[in-house]
Amino acid sequence: MPKQVIDPERLVSQAYAIASRDGISALSVRKVATACGIAVGSVYGYFPTKADLTAAVLTRFFDENLSGELCAVRPGERFTSYVRRFREALCAVRSDMSVDWFTEMRRLPSGEQKALDAVRAPMLAHIERGLARVLDADEAVVRSRLVGPMSAEALCRYVLRAVFASLMAGDECETLFALLDTSLYDDTAEEKDTKK
C-alpha cells in the first residue's frame, strides 16, 4: 500500500475551518484527522500536541487578518487614529466569527495558553514595531513626551496589550484613545478639525 501523502497546509486549513465554525476550544487533532480523512497519528506527525495545532491556527488567523490595509499608514494619519482603525479592524474580524476566539483564548488550558503565548510573542513584537513606525511617522506627536515609561517602545507595547485586553474583555477603548490624544499632542484630532 502506498504511503499516504499529507499536506500540512491542508491540516491547518481544516483546523482553521473547525475553529472558525466551532471555536478554538473545540479544536482537536481527532476532528482535523476526520475532516482530512486520515489517521489521527498522521496529524500528530505534524502537530505533536493540540497546543501546536492551536498555535498554527492562531498563526493563520494573524496572517489572514492583520495584514494588507492594516499595514498601510495613511498620509497625515495620527497615531491615535491608526490605533483606532487597527482596533476597529480587529472588531470587524471578531464580529465575523461564529465563536469569539478572543474570549475563548482566556479559557484555554494552561498548556495551550503557553503554546499560544510562544506563537503570539513574535507576532506581537512585529505589530509593536509597526506601531512604532506609525508613531515615528506622526509629525504631530510632541517628541519630548516620548521618554521613560512613555518611550515609543513602552507606549507601543502598552497600546497593543490594551487593545487586545479590551477585545478579550469586550470593553471599549475610548479612554485609551483620549489618553493618547492628550499625552501625545498639543491639540487633539477633534480640536485640529475644528480649527480648519
Secondary structure, DSSP 8 states (H G I E B T S, - for coil): -------HHHHHHHHHHHHHHH-GGG--HHHHHHHHTS-HHHHHTT-SSHHHHHHHHHHHHHHHHSSGGGG---TT--HHHHHHHHHHHHHHHHHH-SS-HHHHHTTS-HHHHHHHHHHHHHHHHHHHHHHHHHHHH-TTS-GGG--GGGSHHHHHHHHHHHHHHHHHHT---HHHHHHHHHHH-SS-HHHHHHH-
